[in-house]
Structures are given as C-alpha cells and as structure tokens.
C-alpha cells in the first residue's frame, strides 16, 4: 500500500452551521474537495460565498459530491469559474438532479440581481449574481457519474466509493481511502422510515468519521405523516383558505404530493386543486420514475404522485395563480423561503388569516422560514415588508434527515473511529450530539471550527 505524506482535512464549510458543506482533503500533492456547497441563512454566512475560496481553485484536483442539494453542490459553478479544472465525481441520480438544481440556481441569481438593480434596494450600485445560468451549464459538463459500491481509483494511493445514504435520490456517503487511512463522510443521512427513500447503508467503520448533525438535538415524531397533514388541510379548507407549502423542489415536494394523493384517494381530505409551481420539482418527479431502485414507492403511487398536481410552468401562469382565492394547495420552492416563486405566493396569500403556510422541513437560522417558526409576523421580501396573518404550521414528520437516535444507531453499527467530527448542524444540535456520542457510544468526538485543519493519520 502506498504511504503518503501526512494527509490532512480542512473544514472549509458546514462547521458550526448547517450549510456550506466543503471539506478539503490534502494528501501528498493531491487536493480533493468533498462537497462544494453554498452557505445559506444568516447574512454573515451568505457573505462567505462572495469571499475568495480559501485555497486556489486551480490547485484542487477532484471534487466529490455527496448529493445534489445546493448546500452541498451549489458553489460548484463559482469554483469552476474561479479556475478549478478537474473532475467532479458523483452518482448518476446526483448528476441528473444537478442538471436541474444548478441551472435553476444560476437563473434565480441572475433574476434576483436584475430585480435588485431595477428596484434599487441593493446596497451595490450594480448587483451581480454569484454565478450565471451559463456558468451552471458549463459546470454540468464536468460531472462524471459512478454507480454505488464501485471503488474508483483516483491515483496516488487514493480511492473513493459511493455508498447509499438515503435522504435523496443519488445521495451518498463517501468512503475515501488515503493509503492505509480510511475517512468516511456521512453526507446527509436519510430518515428511517422515509416515505420515499430507502434507509442509509449502515456505517462499516473508518479511521476518521465526518458525520452530519442537522437534527443532533431532536427526535422525529412517531406520528404518521398523513395523520399530521390531514387535520391541518381540512381545517384550512373548511374556512375557505389556501395552503402554501414551501418545499425543497427535490425530495420534499415529491413526498408531500405522495401523501396528498393518498389522502385524497381515501377521501380523508376534500378534492381541491393542487398546484406544483416549480418547473424543477416537475422535472425531478420524472427522475424519481427512472430510479425506482433507490426508493420504495410503488410505480402506482409514483404515478399518483406525478398526476395529483396541476403543473405550473410559465411565469405568466404563476402570476395568474396569485389572483385565485379559495381552497387549494400550492407547493413551490424554496423550502426555507430563501427565494423562488414561493415568495410571490407568500406576498399574495400571507396576509389573509384564512390561509396557512406549512413549513415541511428544517429551517436554517437566518432564513424567512426560521423567522416564521419563531413567530415573526412581518417578512421582508422584494425590498419591502409584508404582513403575515396566515396560520403558520410546522410539520414535524416530513424531515429527510436522520434524527439524533437514528444517527447514533447508524454510527453504532460499525467499530469506533479514532475520531469522529460532527458537522452540518447548528451549534446546539452539534454539541448535543457530541455529548451523546461521547457518553452513550464512548467514542472520541469533536465539533470542528470553521477553517480548522486536522491530521487524518495516526500520530507518529
């Protein structure tokens, strides 16, 4: 086995926060970036996206993506534009989903920059997007897809294997072999049971483990998702209201439509119009049809999920939807209300107390979704304040992430690493899980600092 100079791991993101997943592994003369995500939420975090990358992008050899969500893949177009010219490795479904998510991100950034310039509410005289649609499309040409379980030789004694993580189509744990040292990145672990995805493959052991901690201080409700959803929908429809569901276009939107379709089929909720106002969600639903081996939804349910909603493609149709009133469901991205068409719906429907806003997933600090959870009744959008009189409901059974108990069970399936690093969580969540890993599993565990560098091999 090739012996390499002391390999290191540097936490360039997702340390002390739940977004911006970026881990730099340096071994010998090789630099490998695991995930290339956007920082989201608080402005101090979002500002990191605009700062020069901590290492010269041209010096990075390879990028490995755990999955397609923006906080794991969304910085890739900017990295490539800044000089990265290596390979980007991922699974096949991740490549397909990035084909939707990255261009949509580039388009939205261009659109928001133009709107800010036109309305004059940006502090910059000429606001510019972080990257453009063209940048995103160029990034897609760099993605090379590989099957789960295949050991991929990266050269110089380094190899990588993608292992199913649940959570999302294509989502992977990453097992990185660096000479005699094995580093395991959990990626985002899926919730078990999940209405769509199969459970993550158990942890099989490693020298160093880097594990997410999004729900490190919480346990998911055992309530059936449909039992939680049905009373809320019936209550709102009985008063003539509209239900807005901000949902991540890939994953959450499909799960919600599946449950709504089942409830309507059993006549447990009224047959009201359902609108899926997210072209990306529509295309992602097609991808679920092509990857039945990764989820456990029957083909019949998949078709029902696909057919339950009227698709809203054009901007004109989206605007027309805002003129309607009465019982209906509008599902639209983004899930944390950070941008997208859902903001226009929120501006139109949020001021009516007959309506309801259903938050269906994790809301990172600093986002509008988190503000609504905290009881804020005015939201700033499009450069001005909008009153929120609609009922706000936090759904507790729709998470795509493993909770603390599930993470501990997943870890406990394999032998103890020399060190476990907890990332991708808010400080309270990460530290709570740290305590449980130390006391319940008896393992060495730390929460790393942003930009901290650690050695991966045994001390000499």
LUMTORDREN-902666 format. One record per residue (C-alpha): residue in three letters; x, y negated, z negated; residue number from 1. Coordinates in Angstrom, 2 decimals, always signed. Last residue first. Layout:
   type         X         Y         Z   seq
    ALA         X         Y         Z   NUM
...
END
This chain:
   type         X         Y         Z   seq
    UNK     +3.87     -9.37    -14.52   460
    UNK     +0.33    -10.46    -15.26   459
    UNK     -2.14     -8.26    -13.37   458
    UNK     -3.32     -9.58    -10.02   457
    UNK     -6.02    -12.17     -9.31   456
    UNK     -4.37    -15.33    -10.59   455
    UNK     -6.69    -18.25    -11.35   454
    UNK     -7.14    -21.71     -9.81   453
    UNK     -9.71    -24.22    -11.15   452
    UNK    -11.30    -26.56     -8.58   451
    UNK    -14.55    -26.80    -10.60   450
    UNK    -14.10    -25.05    -13.94   449
    UNK    -14.55    -21.34    -14.48   448
    UNK    -17.16    -19.67    -16.73   447
    UNK    -15.31    -16.81    -18.37   446
    UNK    -15.70    -13.11    -19.13   445
    UNK    -13.71    -10.30    -20.71   444
    UNK    -16.18     -7.49    -21.32   443
    UNK    -17.88     -6.07    -24.40   442
    UNK    -21.06     -5.28    -22.46   441
    UNK    -23.52     -6.69    -25.00   440
    UNK    -21.25     -9.23    -26.68   439
    UNK    -19.09    -10.58    -23.86   438
    UNK    -21.65    -10.17    -21.06   437
    UNK    -24.35    -11.67    -23.30   436
    UNK    -22.26    -14.69    -24.22   435
    UNK    -21.32    -15.35    -20.62   434
    UNK    -24.99    -15.08    -19.64   433
    UNK    -25.82    -17.96    -21.98   432
    UNK    -22.86    -19.93    -20.66   431
    UNK    -23.88    -19.52    -17.04   430
    UNK    -27.52    -20.45    -17.66   429
    UNK    -26.67    -23.48    -19.79   428
    UNK    -24.10    -24.77    -17.28   427
    UNK    -26.38    -24.40    -14.21   426
    UNK    -25.51    -21.31    -12.24   425
    UNK    -23.52    -20.24     -9.19   424
    UNK    -20.53    -18.96    -11.14   423
    UNK    -19.65    -16.42    -13.82   422
    UNK    -16.09    -15.08    -13.71   421
    UNK    -15.49    -11.50    -14.88   420
    UNK    -12.01    -10.40    -15.87   419
    UNK    -10.12     -7.10    -16.08   418
    UNK    -13.21     -5.52    -14.57   417
    UNK    -15.33     -3.15    -16.68   416
    UNK    -16.41     +0.09    -15.03   415
    UNK    -19.58     +0.09    -12.91   414
    UNK    -23.33     +0.36    -13.52   413
    UNK    -23.03     -2.16    -16.35   412
    UNK    -22.72     -5.06    -13.94   411
    UNK    -26.08     -4.29    -12.30   410
    UNK    -27.75     -3.73    -15.67   409
    UNK    -26.37     -7.06    -16.91   408
    UNK    -27.55     -8.84    -13.76   407
    UNK    -31.00     -7.30    -14.14   406
    UNK    -31.29     -8.48    -17.75   405
    UNK    -30.22    -12.01    -16.80   404
    UNK    -32.64    -12.34    -13.88   403
    UNK    -31.94    -11.18    -10.34   402
    UNK    -32.64    -13.83     -7.72   401
    UNK    -35.40    -13.99     -5.07   400
    UNK    -37.81    -15.54     -7.55   399
    UNK    -41.53    -15.30     -6.89   398
    UNK    -42.97    -14.29    -10.27   397
    UNK    -42.77    -17.51    -12.29   396
    UNK    -44.88    -19.88    -10.20   395
    UNK    -44.52    -23.48    -11.37   394
    UNK    -47.79    -25.34    -10.87   393
    UNK    -48.12    -29.09    -10.29   392
    UNK    -51.67    -30.47    -10.11   391
    UNK    -51.89    -33.40     -7.70   390
    UNK    -51.65    -36.95     -9.02   389
    UNK    -48.17    -37.69     -7.68   388
    UNK    -47.62    -41.38     -6.89   387
    UNK    -45.20    -42.18     -4.05   386
    UNK    -42.17    -44.49     -4.45   385
    UNK    -40.25    -45.89     -1.48   384
    UNK    -37.23    -45.26     +0.74   383
    UNK    -38.61    -42.34     +2.69   382
    UNK    -39.33    -40.45     -0.51   381
    UNK    -39.06    -41.43     -4.17   380
    UNK    -41.35    -39.39     -6.37   379
    UNK    -43.78    -40.60     -9.01   378
    UNK    -45.46    -38.38    -11.59   377
    UNK    -42.39    -36.79    -13.15   376
    UNK    -43.44    -33.86    -15.33   375
    UNK    -40.13    -31.99    -15.64   374
    UNK    -41.20    -29.43    -13.04   373
    UNK    -41.91    -32.32    -10.66   372
    UNK    -38.37    -33.63    -11.18   371
    UNK    -36.92    -30.16    -10.55   370
    UNK    -38.76    -30.02     -7.22   369
    UNK    -37.54    -33.50     -6.34   368
    UNK    -33.98    -32.24     -6.70   367
    UNK    -31.43    -33.45     -9.27   366
    UNK    -31.20    -30.14    -11.11   365
    UNK    -31.80    -27.14     -8.88   364
    UNK    -35.36    -25.85     -8.60   363
    UNK    -35.51    -22.05     -8.51   362
    UNK    -38.56    -20.68     -6.74   361
    UNK    -42.24    -20.99     -5.90   360
    UNK    -43.26    -24.50     -6.82   359
    UNK    -46.98    -24.76     -6.09   358
    UNK    -48.26    -28.29     -5.49   357
    UNK    -51.99    -28.68     -6.07   356
    UNK    -54.80    -30.80     -4.66   355
    UNK    -57.92    -32.15     -6.37   354
    UNK    -55.75    -34.75     -8.11   353
    UNK    -55.07    -36.54     -4.81   352
    UNK    -51.79    -38.50     -4.63   351
    UNK    -49.68    -35.54     -3.50   350
    UNK    -51.63    -34.93     -0.28   349
    UNK    -50.19    -37.41     +2.23   348
    UNK    -46.75    -38.12     +0.71   347
    UNK    -46.37    -34.44     -0.16   346
    UNK    -47.26    -33.49     +3.40   345
    UNK    -44.57    -35.85     +4.71   344
    UNK    -42.10    -34.37     +2.24   343
    UNK    -42.99    -30.82     +3.33   342
    UNK    -41.78    -31.66     +6.83   341
    UNK    -38.12    -31.43     +5.88   340
    UNK    -36.10    -32.70     +2.96   339
    UNK    -34.94    -31.97     -0.59   338
    UNK    -38.32    -30.70     -1.74   337
    UNK    -36.75    -27.73     -3.59   336
    UNK    -38.28    -25.10     -1.27   335
    UNK    -37.77    -27.09     +1.91   334
    UNK    -39.76    -26.09     +3.82   333
    UNK    -43.48    -25.67     +4.53   332
    UNK    -46.46    -23.59     +3.48   331
    UNK    -49.77    -25.44     +3.78   330
    UNK    -52.82    -23.77     +2.28   329
    UNK    -56.39    -24.93     +2.92   328
    UNK    -59.46    -26.13     +1.06   327
    UNK    -60.43    -29.67     +2.08   326
    UNK    -58.75    -32.50     +3.95   325
    UNK    -57.14    -32.98     +7.31   324
    UNK    -55.20    -36.08     +8.41   323
    UNK    -51.83    -34.63     +7.30   322
    UNK    -52.28    -31.71     +9.70   321
    UNK    -52.28    -34.20    +12.59   320
    UNK    -48.73    -35.20    +11.64   319
    UNK    -47.57    -31.59    +11.77   318
    UNK    -49.31    -31.10    +15.11   317
    UNK    -47.45    -34.12    +16.51   316
    UNK    -44.12    -32.89    +15.10   315
    UNK    -44.62    -29.67    +17.05   314
    UNK    -44.53    -26.11    +15.78   313
    UNK    -47.37    -25.49    +13.37   312
    UNK    -48.12    -21.80    +13.21   311
    UNK    -51.51    -20.67    +11.97   310
    UNK    -50.88    -18.28     +9.14   309
    UNK    -52.07    -14.77     +8.37   308
    UNK    -50.62    -13.20    +11.52   307
    UNK    -46.98    -12.62    +10.52   306
    UNK    -47.74    -11.44     +7.02   305
    UNK    -50.39     -9.13     +8.47   304
    UNK    -47.85     -7.78    +10.99   303
    UNK    -45.33     -7.19     +8.21   302
    UNK    -48.03     -5.55     +6.13   301
    UNK    -48.71     -3.09     +8.95   300
    UNK    -44.99     -2.54     +9.58   299
    UNK    -44.62     -1.65     +5.94   298
    UNK    -42.58     -3.98     +3.73   297
    UNK    -39.61     -2.21     +2.16   296
    UNK    -36.75     -4.39     +3.35   295
    UNK    -33.31     -3.87     +4.87   294
    UNK    -34.14     -1.03     +7.31   293
    UNK    -37.07     -3.03     +8.64   292
    UNK    -34.66     -5.47    +10.28   291
    UNK    -36.27     -6.49    +13.57   290
    UNK    -39.66     -7.42    +12.09   289
    UNK    -37.93     -9.55     +9.48   288
    UNK    -36.29    -11.46    +12.35   287
    UNK    -39.72    -12.46    +13.67   286
    UNK    -40.53    -13.93    +10.24   285
    UNK    -37.34    -15.97    +10.53   284
    UNK    -38.65    -17.52    +13.76   283
    UNK    -41.81    -18.72    +12.05   282
    UNK    -39.93    -19.90     +8.97   281
    UNK    -37.61    -21.96    +11.22   280
    UNK    -40.57    -23.54    +13.01   279
    UNK    -41.83    -24.67     +9.62   278
    UNK    -45.42    -25.67     +9.09   277
    UNK    -46.98    -22.32     +8.27   276
    UNK    -50.64    -23.21     +7.98   275
    UNK    -53.24    -21.13     +6.15   274
    UNK    -56.93    -21.86     +6.79   273
    UNK    -59.24    -20.62     +4.03   272
    UNK    -60.63    -17.12     +3.59   271
    UNK    -61.52    -17.31     -0.07   270
    UNK    -59.42    -15.43     -2.64   269
    UNK    -59.82    -11.90     -4.01   268
    UNK    -61.34    -10.77     -0.72   267
    UNK    -59.05     -7.69     -0.65   266
    UNK    -57.71     -8.77     +2.77   265
    UNK    -57.45    -12.34     +1.48   264
    UNK    -55.29    -11.27     -1.45   263
    UNK    -53.10     -9.09     +0.80   262
    UNK    -52.54    -11.91     +3.30   261
    UNK    -51.69    -14.36     +0.52   260
    UNK    -49.18    -11.88     -0.90   259
    UNK    -47.41    -11.37     +2.44   258
    UNK    -47.52    -15.09     +3.21   257
    UNK    -45.75    -15.82     -0.06   256
    UNK    -43.04    -13.26     +0.64   255
    UNK    -42.41    -14.62     +4.13   254
    UNK    -42.13    -18.20     +2.89   253
    UNK    -39.72    -17.14     +0.13   252
    UNK    -37.26    -15.31     +2.36   251
    UNK    -36.14    -17.79     +4.98   250
    UNK    -38.02    -21.06     +5.11   249
    UNK    -37.48    -21.74     +1.44   248
    UNK    -40.91    -22.70     +0.24   247
    UNK    -42.75    -25.90     -0.67   246
    UNK    -46.31    -24.68     -1.18   245
    UNK    -49.00    -27.33     -0.81   244
    UNK    -52.49    -26.22     -1.80   243
    UNK    -55.41    -28.35     -0.61   242
    UNK    -58.36    -29.08     -2.84   241
    UNK    -62.13    -28.67     -2.62   240
    UNK    -62.62    -28.18     -6.36   239
    UNK    -63.21    -24.44     -5.96   238
    UNK    -60.19    -24.22     -3.63   237
    UNK    -57.87    -25.38     -6.40   236
    UNK    -59.13    -22.89     -8.97   235
    UNK    -59.20    -20.00     -6.47   234
    UNK    -55.60    -20.66     -5.45   233
    UNK    -54.36    -20.82     -9.04   232
    UNK    -56.29    -17.71    -10.07   231
    UNK    -54.85    -15.70     -7.10   230
    UNK    -51.15    -16.55     -7.48   229
    UNK    -50.37    -15.05    -10.88   228
    UNK    -52.19    -11.76    -10.26   227
    UNK    -50.64    -11.68     -6.78   226
    UNK    -47.16    -11.99     -8.23   225
    UNK    -47.74     -9.12    -10.71   224
    UNK    -46.81    -10.29    -14.18   223
    UNK    -43.55     -8.88    -15.57   222
    UNK    -42.23    -12.46    -15.90   221
    UNK    -38.59    -12.89    -15.00   220
    UNK    -36.04    -13.10    -17.78   219
    UNK    -34.01    -16.26    -18.24   218
    UNK    -30.64    -17.57    -19.38   217
    UNK    -28.48    -16.18    -16.58   216
    UNK    -31.08    -17.01    -13.95   215
    UNK    -28.61    -18.52    -11.47   214
    UNK    -25.67    -16.58    -12.93   213
    UNK    -23.75    -15.36     -9.85   212
    UNK    -20.84    -12.99    -10.30   211
    UNK    -17.15    -13.14     -9.46   210
    UNK    -15.66     -9.80    -10.54   209
    UNK    -11.93     -9.09    -10.80   208
    UNK    -10.24     -5.68    -10.91   207
    UNK    -13.28     -4.03     -9.37   206
    UNK    -16.12     -1.64    -10.26   205
    UNK    -18.98     +0.09     -8.47   204
    UNK    -21.64     -2.61     -8.87   203
    UNK    -25.04     -1.20     -7.95   202
    UNK    -26.48     -1.75     -4.45   201
    UNK    -28.97     -4.60     -4.57   200
    UNK    -32.67     -3.63     -4.63   199
    UNK    -34.63     -3.59     -1.38   198
    UNK    -36.16     -6.82     -0.18   197
    UNK    -39.75     -7.89     +0.38   196
    UNK    -41.96     -7.87     -2.70   195
    UNK    -38.90     -7.74     -4.99   194
    UNK    -38.61     -5.25     -7.84   193
    UNK    -35.78     -5.81     -8.50   192
    UNK    -34.65     -9.40     -7.95   191
    UNK    -31.85     -9.82     -5.44   190
    UNK    -28.24    -10.62     -6.22   189
    UNK    -26.80    -13.80     -4.71   188
    UNK    -23.18    -13.12     -3.74   187
    UNK    -21.72    -10.53     -6.09   186
    UNK    -18.11    -11.21     -5.16   185
    UNK    -15.78     -8.28     -5.93   184
    UNK    -12.00     -8.64     -6.04   183
    UNK     -9.94     -5.46     -5.67   182
    UNK     -6.18     -5.58     -6.22   181
    UNK     -3.78     -2.99     -4.76   180
    UNK     -3.09     -5.00     -1.61   179
    UNK     -5.91     -7.51     -1.50   178
    UNK     -9.15     -5.56     -1.13   177
    UNK    -12.22     -7.80     -0.96   176
    UNK    -15.62     -6.33     -1.78   175
    UNK    -18.28     -8.84     -0.74   174
    UNK    -21.88     -8.51     -1.91   173
    UNK    -24.16     -9.08     +0.99   172
    UNK    -27.36    -10.78     +2.06   171
    UNK    -28.36     -9.73     +5.59   170
    UNK    -32.06    -10.28     +4.97   169
    UNK    -32.42    -11.99     +1.62   168
    UNK    -32.09    -11.29     -2.12   167
    UNK    -30.97     -7.64     -1.77   166
    UNK    -27.18     -7.47     -2.26   165
    UNK    -26.21     -4.83     +0.31   164
    UNK    -22.40     -4.29     +0.52   163
    UNK    -20.10     -6.00     +3.03   162
    UNK    -16.57     -4.59     +3.01   161
    UNK    -13.33     -6.56     +3.32   160
    UNK     -9.68     -5.65     +3.92   159
    UNK     -6.32     -7.27     +3.15   158
    UNK     -2.93     -5.52     +3.50   157
    UNK     -1.54     -8.15     +5.86   156
    UNK     -4.41     -7.70     +8.31   155
    UNK     -8.15     -8.40     +8.07   154
    UNK     -9.12     -4.73     +8.21   153
    UNK    -12.90     -4.35     +8.01   152
    UNK    -14.32     -1.52     +5.89   151
    UNK    -17.84     -0.83     +7.15   150
    UNK    -20.45     -0.44     +4.43   149
    UNK    -22.95     -2.93     +5.81   148
    UNK    -22.52     -3.51     +9.52   147
    UNK    -20.45     -6.31    +11.00   146
    UNK    -21.26     -9.62    +12.69   145
    UNK    -18.75    -12.13    +14.10   144
    UNK    -19.74    -15.80    +13.77   143
    UNK    -17.58    -18.36    +15.60   142
    UNK    -20.12    -19.20    +18.33   141
    UNK    -22.56    -20.28    +15.62   140
    UNK    -20.28    -23.15    +14.60   139
    UNK    -20.69    -24.82    +18.00   138
    UNK    -24.46    -24.83    +17.52   137
    UNK    -24.03    -26.48    +14.15   136
    UNK    -21.75    -29.18    +15.53   135
    UNK    -24.23    -29.85    +18.35   134
    UNK    -27.05    -30.22    +15.83   133
    UNK    -24.94    -32.77    +14.02   132
    UNK    -22.73    -32.89    +10.96   131
    UNK    -22.58    -34.84     +7.70   130
    UNK    -25.05    -37.20     +9.35   129
    UNK    -24.15    -40.87     +9.79   128
    UNK    -25.56    -43.99     +8.11   127
    UNK    -24.58    -47.24     +9.90   126
    UNK    -24.87    -50.12     +7.44   125
    UNK    -24.45    -47.77     +4.52   124
    UNK    -26.51    -48.41     +1.39   123
    UNK    -29.35    -46.58     +3.14   122
    UNK    -32.84    -48.09     +2.93   121
    UNK    -32.72    -49.93     +6.26   120
    UNK    -35.84    -48.36     +7.72   119
    UNK    -34.24    -47.70    +11.10   118
    UNK    -30.86    -46.71     +9.67   117
    UNK    -32.43    -44.40     +7.11   116
    UNK    -34.65    -42.83     +9.77   115
    UNK    -31.68    -42.27    +12.09   114
    UNK    -29.65    -40.67     +9.28   113
    UNK    -32.61    -38.50     +8.27   112
    UNK    -33.08    -37.25    +11.83   111
    UNK    -29.39    -36.46    +12.30   110
    UNK    -29.34    -34.58     +9.01   109
    UNK    -32.53    -32.74     +9.91   108
    UNK    -31.10    -31.64    +13.28   107
    UNK    -27.87    -30.39    +11.70   106
    UNK    -29.78    -28.44     +9.06   105
    UNK    -32.11    -26.92    +11.66   104
    UNK    -29.08    -25.94    +13.74   103
    UNK    -27.57    -24.23    +10.66   102
    UNK    -30.70    -22.41     +9.47   101
    UNK    -31.94    -20.76    +12.64   100
    UNK    -28.77    -19.20    +14.09    99
    UNK    -27.64    -18.75    +10.50    98
    UNK    -30.56    -16.31    +10.26    97
    UNK    -29.29    -14.23    +13.18    96
    UNK    -25.70    -14.20    +11.88    95
    UNK    -26.92    -13.24     +8.42    94
    UNK    -29.00    -10.45     +9.94    93
    UNK    -25.89     -9.04    +11.66    92
    UNK    -23.67     -9.19     +8.58    91
    UNK    -20.91    -11.77     +8.13    90
    UNK    -17.42    -12.70     +9.31    89
    UNK    -16.35    -16.18    +10.40    88
    UNK    -13.11    -16.15    +12.40    87
    UNK    -10.50    -18.92    +12.50    86
    UNK    -10.39    -22.45    +13.94    85
    UNK    -10.99    -24.68    +10.93    84
    UNK    -10.20    -28.24    +12.02    83
    UNK    -12.58    -30.74    +10.46    82
    UNK    -15.33    -29.90    +12.98    81
    UNK    -15.09    -26.30    +11.84    80
    UNK    -15.44    -27.23     +8.18    79
    UNK    -18.37    -29.56     +8.95    78
    UNK    -20.19    -26.80    +10.85    77
    UNK    -19.55    -24.35     +7.96    76
    UNK    -20.92    -26.56     +5.18    75
    UNK    -24.35    -24.90     +5.24    74
    UNK    -23.28    -21.28     +4.71    73
    UNK    -23.62    -20.52     +0.99    72
    UNK    -25.76    -23.40     -0.32    71
    UNK    -27.46    -23.40     +3.06    70
    UNK    -28.82    -19.86     +2.75    69
    UNK    -27.30    -17.48     +5.31    68
    UNK    -25.63    -14.75     +3.29    67
    UNK    -22.38    -13.54     +1.71    66
    UNK    -20.29    -15.32     +4.32    65
    UNK    -16.58    -14.56     +4.82    64
    UNK    -14.42    -17.31     +6.32    63
    UNK    -11.02    -16.47     +7.78    62
    UNK     -7.59    -18.02     +8.35    61
    UNK     -7.82    -21.29     +6.41    60
    UNK     -4.87    -23.64     +7.14    59
    UNK     -6.82    -25.62     +9.77    58
    UNK     -9.36    -26.50     +7.06    57
    UNK     -6.72    -28.41     +5.01    56
    UNK     -7.49    -27.52     +1.41    55
    UNK     -9.73    -29.51     -0.95    54
    UNK    -12.12    -30.43     +1.89    53
    UNK    -12.21    -34.19     +2.32    52
    UNK    -15.17    -35.72     +0.45    51
    UNK    -18.57    -36.02     +2.08    50
    UNK    -19.98    -32.74     +0.78    49
    UNK    -18.78    -33.70     -2.71    48
    UNK    -21.26    -36.59     -2.63    47
    UNK    -24.08    -34.04     -2.89    46
    UNK    -22.79    -33.08     -6.34    45
    UNK    -22.70    -36.61     -7.73    44
    UNK    -26.08    -37.15     -6.05    43
    UNK    -27.66    -34.37     -8.11    42
    UNK    -29.20    -31.54     -6.11    41
    UNK    -27.31    -29.84     -3.29    40
    UNK    -23.69    -28.91     -2.54    39
    UNK    -23.43    -27.21     +0.83    38
    UNK    -21.93    -23.77     +1.22    37
    UNK    -18.88    -22.19     +2.83    36
    UNK    -18.78    -18.68     +1.43    35
    UNK    -15.62    -16.67     +0.68    34
    UNK    -12.73    -18.66     +2.17    33
    UNK     -9.64    -16.62     +3.02    32
    UNK     -6.15    -18.08     +3.06    31
    UNK     -3.25    -15.84     +4.12    30
    UNK     +0.46    -16.60     +3.73    29
    UNK     +0.87    -14.28     +0.77    28
    UNK     -2.58    -14.01     -0.75    27
    UNK     -4.81    -17.06     -1.18    26
    UNK     -8.51    -16.61     -1.94    25
    UNK    -10.64    -19.75     -1.73    24
    UNK    -14.15    -19.54     -3.17    23
    UNK    -16.99    -21.79     -1.94    22
    UNK    -20.67    -21.72     -3.06    21
    UNK    -21.90    -25.32     -3.03    20
    UNK    -24.95    -24.77     -5.22    19
    UNK    -25.88    -23.59     -8.73    18
    UNK    -23.51    -25.77    -10.72    17
    UNK    -20.74    -25.36    -13.28    16
    UNK    -18.54    -23.69    -10.68    15
    UNK    -20.53    -23.17     -7.46    14
    UNK    -17.71    -24.83     -5.47    13
    UNK    -13.99    -24.90     -4.74    12
    UNK    -13.18    -22.20     -7.29    11
    UNK     -9.63    -21.15     -6.45    10
    UNK     -8.58    -17.50     -6.44     9
    UNK     -4.95    -16.49     -6.39     8
    UNK     -2.85    -13.65     -4.99     7
    UNK     +0.66    -13.11     -6.33     6
    UNK     +2.82    -12.33     -3.32     5
    UNK     +1.61     -9.19     -1.59     4
    UNK     +2.47     -5.51     -2.01     3
    UNK     +1.37     -3.42     +0.96     2
    UNK     +0.00     +0.00     +0.00     1
END
